[in-house]
Amino acid sequence: MRQKKTKFLLAVLAGVLAAILLAAGCGSSGNQPAKKDPIKFGVIGPYTGPNAKPGMSMKQGVQLAVEEINKAGGVKGRMLEPLFEDDASVPAQSVSATEKLVTKDEVAFLIGTFNSATTLADMKVIEREKTPMLVPIAVAIEITESGNKWVFRNAATNPMQAEQLMNYIYSQTKQRKFAIVHENTDYGKGLMNAVKAYVAAKGGEAIAESYSIGDTDFYAQLTKIKNYQPDGIIICGNLSEGSQITRQVKELGIKAQLYGFGGLSSFDFNKLAAGTNEGLIATSYFESTSPNPLAQNFVKAYKEKFNVEPDMFAAAIYEAVYIAKESMEKMGEQKDMAAFRAALRDALAKTKDMPGVQGPTTFDAKGQAVKQVMIVQWHNGQKKILFPDK
């Protein structure tokens, strides 16, 4: 009798153990496999401070891309999870954000930042920690000329933008005397140096006046420029200061064609300038009127989600998320985060002719993509594409 009871108890225990093992192997959903961990990545940008408006565009561009990718099944069944950190356009704050994301949060890769100075500061951390970083907006040439193999940029450099804008000016006008107003940062100085080098090579004339981020009074610099009587004034800065400069140019009655880069082609700049940007010509990475089918799909989805048209900052970072997705899909399984980051870096380096909302992307040996910017002009609060004409 005791022997039968012992056998019965052993059978019950075996059944319980089998049930436990089955539950552990299959998870709470019965015969479904365990859910895969998400792929975390960091997004560093100026969500506060003087560049908070483009920072918001960056955040929204990422949110839309992640939503689309996750809805379509993620990356090999793993969902993407963005972690946003604010750098307020301050290099020291950006470095702290990078350190946190890479070492504490253990993100697989980074996207950012908006400013060249913050990006250059962060690059020391990503090189030390061997973490890939996509740079969709910052344009200082040093970013991809530093020899840092962990950085990849899908935006035109300072020299690319300056050359393309100056080519347009020299081919379409007789202007040969310029005044450059630039922010005293890697971004501003890089553009200023590129413009001055171009003008000097063509036998023209150019002077330069600088300012600091956050400045609101440009009368001293602009009075010197007014006395110089240039054909054109080239603003190498972002929308907050740029809008104040255009206002004060009009107040001082300076008669010169206004030019700018990047942020000065955004609708946020247009609002701040309040009509003082009428006729200003600027470079743009992206326009919502682009005939590119990918761009049109992006514009439609962005407007539906955020009830506003996307600017070039949203487009550039949206494209960067898809570049990362494409590269991760080409990777094999990796045993740990260090191996994952290294494999992703190698996959990014092989990116060739990948279609995107800004056009195709191919990274060269330095991690730099060759990008053609557009030339646009403001008229009655709207932009006309001057180049390319088709």
Buried (B, 14 or more C-beta within 10 A) or exposed (E): EEEEEEEEEEEEEEEEEEEEEEEEEEEEEEEEEEEEEBBBBBBBBBBBBBBBBBBBBBBBBBBBBBEBBBEEEBBEEBBBBBBBBBBBBBBEBBBBBBBBBBEEEBBBBBBBBBBBBBBBBBBEBBBEBBBBBBBBBBBBBBBBEBEBBBBBBBBBBBBBBBBBBBEBBBEEEEBBBBBBBBBBBBBBBBBBBBBBBBBEEEEBEBBBBBBEBEBEEBEEBBBEBBEBEBBBBBBBBBBBBBBBBBBBBBEEEBEBBBBBBBBBBBBBBBEBBEEBBBEBBBBBBBBBBBEBEBBBEBBEBBEEBBEBEBBBBBBBBBBBBBBBBBBBEEBEEBEEBEEBBBBBBBBBBEBEEBBBBBBBBEBEEBBBBEBEBBBBBBEEEEBEBBBEEE
